[in-house]
Amino acid sequence: METQIGRSWTLWLVRGIVALLFGLVALISPFATLTSLVMVAAAFMVVDGIFAFFSLFSRRDSPFFWTSFFEALVGVALGVLLLMWPGVALLTFLYVLAAWAVVTGVFEIVSAVRLRKVIEREWALGLAGLASIVFGVAVLVFPGLGMVATSWMLGGYAIIFGVLMMNIAINVRRVQHKFGGGMGTPKAV
């Protein structure tokens, strides 16, 4: 196992570089990044639905045939719709996210008011609820900002992940060189 890790340092490095590049693209071109993610998800839905259709041939007598058939049909249909209109899918997701944030915020404020006699610092829950409502309303009013923020968070994560993967690659490579090409086991000091 140790020699496999030692040989795979280049895979760690490539993985880190790809993540870093993806992160930079997500920061530079947020709309293209999110649209691409929707397209990949849509393609997956279509391919998954097609494979589900093919699997139906072996289950014609199954009591689950029709549920599996409709599952495959819905997967292909939704995937095709997403491929045709990826922006609508992304916008719909953001509106659902915004509605969830507003509803959650209202419930958090109601909970804070009810808890004020039971716990101290209930204002933190109320403030969290207010923050949720403000976020939700901001996304509803300016959905483009929600898309950009989502892409930036994804990009930031990818950059951090990429740097960490490259760091692992360098450390594995360093240990590999230290032990003459193989990982080996370091001597106890």
Secondary structure as a PSIPRED ss2 file (coil, helix, strand):
# PSIPRED VFORMAT (PSIPRED V4.0)

   1 M C   1.000  0.000  0.000
   2 E H   0.000  1.000  0.000
   3 T H   0.000  1.000  0.000
   4 Q H   0.000  1.000  0.000
   5 I H   0.000  1.000  0.000
   6 G H   0.000  1.000  0.000
   7 R H   0.000  1.000  0.000
   8 S C   1.000  0.000  0.000
   9 W H   0.000  1.000  0.000
  10 T H   0.000  1.000  0.000
  11 L H   0.000  1.000  0.000
  12 W H   0.000  1.000  0.000
  13 L H   0.000  1.000  0.000
  14 V H   0.000  1.000  0.000
  15 R H   0.000  1.000  0.000
  16 G H   0.000  1.000  0.000
  17 I H   0.000  1.000  0.000
  18 V H   0.000  1.000  0.000
  19 A H   0.000  1.000  0.000
  20 L H   0.000  1.000  0.000
  21 L H   0.000  1.000  0.000
  22 F H   0.000  1.000  0.000
  23 G H   0.000  1.000  0.000
  24 L H   0.000  1.000  0.000
  25 V H   0.000  1.000  0.000
  26 A H   0.000  1.000  0.000
  27 L H   0.000  1.000  0.000
  28 I H   0.000  1.000  0.000
  29 S C   1.000  0.000  0.000
  30 P H   0.000  1.000  0.000
  31 F H   0.000  1.000  0.000
  32 A H   0.000  1.000  0.000
  33 T H   0.000  1.000  0.000
  34 L H   0.000  1.000  0.000
  35 T H   0.000  1.000  0.000
  36 S H   0.000  1.000  0.000
  37 L H   0.000  1.000  0.000
  38 V H   0.000  1.000  0.000
  39 M H   0.000  1.000  0.000
  40 V H   0.000  1.000  0.000
  41 A H   0.000  1.000  0.000
  42 A H   0.000  1.000  0.000
  43 A H   0.000  1.000  0.000
  44 F H   0.000  1.000  0.000
  45 M H   0.000  1.000  0.000
  46 V H   0.000  1.000  0.000
  47 V H   0.000  1.000  0.000
  48 D H   0.000  1.000  0.000
  49 G H   0.000  1.000  0.000
  50 I H   0.000  1.000  0.000
  51 F H   0.000  1.000  0.000
  52 A H   0.000  1.000  0.000
  53 F H   0.000  1.000  0.000
  54 F H   0.000  1.000  0.000
  55 S H   0.000  1.000  0.000
  56 L H   0.000  1.000  0.000
  57 F H   0.000  1.000  0.000
  58 S H   0.000  1.000  0.000
  59 R H   0.000  1.000  0.000
  60 R C   1.000  0.000  0.000
  61 D C   1.000  0.000  0.000
  62 S C   1.000  0.000  0.000
  63 P C   1.000  0.000  0.000
  64 F C   1.000  0.000  0.000
  65 F H   0.000  1.000  0.000
  66 W H   0.000  1.000  0.000
  67 T H   0.000  1.000  0.000
  68 S H   0.000  1.000  0.000
  69 F H   0.000  1.000  0.000
  70 F H   0.000  1.000  0.000
  71 E H   0.000  1.000  0.000
  72 A H   0.000  1.000  0.000
  73 L H   0.000  1.000  0.000
  74 V H   0.000  1.000  0.000
  75 G H   0.000  1.000  0.000
  76 V H   0.000  1.000  0.000
  77 A H   0.000  1.000  0.000
  78 L H   0.000  1.000  0.000
  79 G H   0.000  1.000  0.000
  80 V H   0.000  1.000  0.000
  81 L H   0.000  1.000  0.000
  82 L H   0.000  1.000  0.000
  83 L H   0.000  1.000  0.000
  84 M H   0.000  1.000  0.000
  85 W C   1.000  0.000  0.000
  86 P H   0.000  1.000  0.000
  87 G H   0.000  1.000  0.000
  88 V H   0.000  1.000  0.000
  89 A H   0.000  1.000  0.000
  90 L H   0.000  1.000  0.000
  91 L H   0.000  1.000  0.000
  92 T H   0.000  1.000  0.000
  93 F H   0.000  1.000  0.000
  94 L H   0.000  1.000  0.000
  95 Y H   0.000  1.000  0.000
  96 V H   0.000  1.000  0.000
  97 L H   0.000  1.000  0.000
  98 A H   0.000  1.000  0.000
  99 A H   0.000  1.000  0.000
 100 W H   0.000  1.000  0.000
 101 A H   0.000  1.000  0.000
 102 V H   0.000  1.000  0.000
 103 V H   0.000  1.000  0.000
 104 T H   0.000  1.000  0.000
 105 G H   0.000  1.000  0.000
 106 V H   0.000  1.000  0.000
 107 F H   0.000  1.000  0.000
 108 E H   0.000  1.000  0.000
 109 I H   0.000  1.000  0.000
 110 V H   0.000  1.000  0.000
 111 S H   0.000  1.000  0.000
 112 A H   0.000  1.000  0.000
 113 V H   0.000  1.000  0.000
 114 R H   0.000  1.000  0.000
 115 L H   0.000  1.000  0.000
 116 R C   1.000  0.000  0.000
 117 K C   1.000  0.000  0.000
 118 V C   1.000  0.000  0.000
 119 I C   1.000  0.000  0.000
 120 E C   1.000  0.000  0.000
 121 R C   1.000  0.000  0.000
 122 E C   1.000  0.000  0.000
 123 W H   0.000  1.000  0.000
 124 A H   0.000  1.000  0.000
 125 L H   0.000  1.000  0.000
 126 G H   0.000  1.000  0.000
 127 L H   0.000  1.000  0.000
 128 A H   0.000  1.000  0.000
 129 G H   0.000  1.000  0.000
 130 L H   0.000  1.000  0.000
 131 A H   0.000  1.000  0.000
 132 S H   0.000  1.000  0.000
 133 I H   0.000  1.000  0.000
 134 V H   0.000  1.000  0.000
 135 F H   0.000  1.000  0.000
 136 G H   0.000  1.000  0.000
 137 V H   0.000  1.000  0.000
 138 A H   0.000  1.000  0.000
 139 V H   0.000  1.000  0.000
 140 L H   0.000  1.000  0.000
 141 V H   0.000  1.000  0.000
 142 F C   1.000  0.000  0.000
 143 P H   0.000  1.000  0.000
 144 G H   0.000  1.000  0.000
 145 L H   0.000  1.000  0.000
 146 G H   0.000  1.000  0.000
 147 M H   0.000  1.000  0.000
 148 V H   0.000  1.000  0.000
 149 A H   0.000  1.000  0.000
 150 T H   0.000  1.000  0.000
 151 S H   0.000  1.000  0.000
 152 W H   0.000  1.000  0.000
 153 M H   0.000  1.000  0.000
 154 L H   0.000  1.000  0.000
 155 G H   0.000  1.000  0.000
 156 G H   0.000  1.000  0.000
 157 Y H   0.000  1.000  0.000
 158 A H   0.000  1.000  0.000
 159 I H   0.000  1.000  0.000
 160 I H   0.000  1.000  0.000
 161 F H   0.000  1.000  0.000
 162 G H   0.000  1.000  0.000
 163 V H   0.000  1.000  0.000
 164 L H   0.000  1.000  0.000
 165 M H   0.000  1.000  0.000
 166 M H   0.000  1.000  0.000
 167 N H   0.000  1.000  0.000
 168 I H   0.000  1.000  0.000
 169 A H   0.000  1.000  0.000
 170 I H   0.000  1.000  0.000
 171 N H   0.000  1.000  0.000
 172 V H   0.000  1.000  0.000
 173 R H   0.000  1.000  0.000
 174 R H   0.000  1.000  0.000
 175 V H   0.000  1.000  0.000
 176 Q H   0.000  1.000  0.000
 177 H H   0.000  1.000  0.000
 178 K H   0.000  1.000  0.000
 179 F C   1.000  0.000  0.000
 180 G C   1.000  0.000  0.000
 181 G C   1.000  0.000  0.000
 182 G C   1.000  0.000  0.000
 183 M C   1.000  0.000  0.000
 184 G C   1.000  0.000  0.000
 185 T C   1.000  0.000  0.000
 186 P C   1.000  0.000  0.000
 187 K C   1.000  0.000  0.000
 188 A C   1.000  0.000  0.000
 189 V C   1.000  0.000  0.000
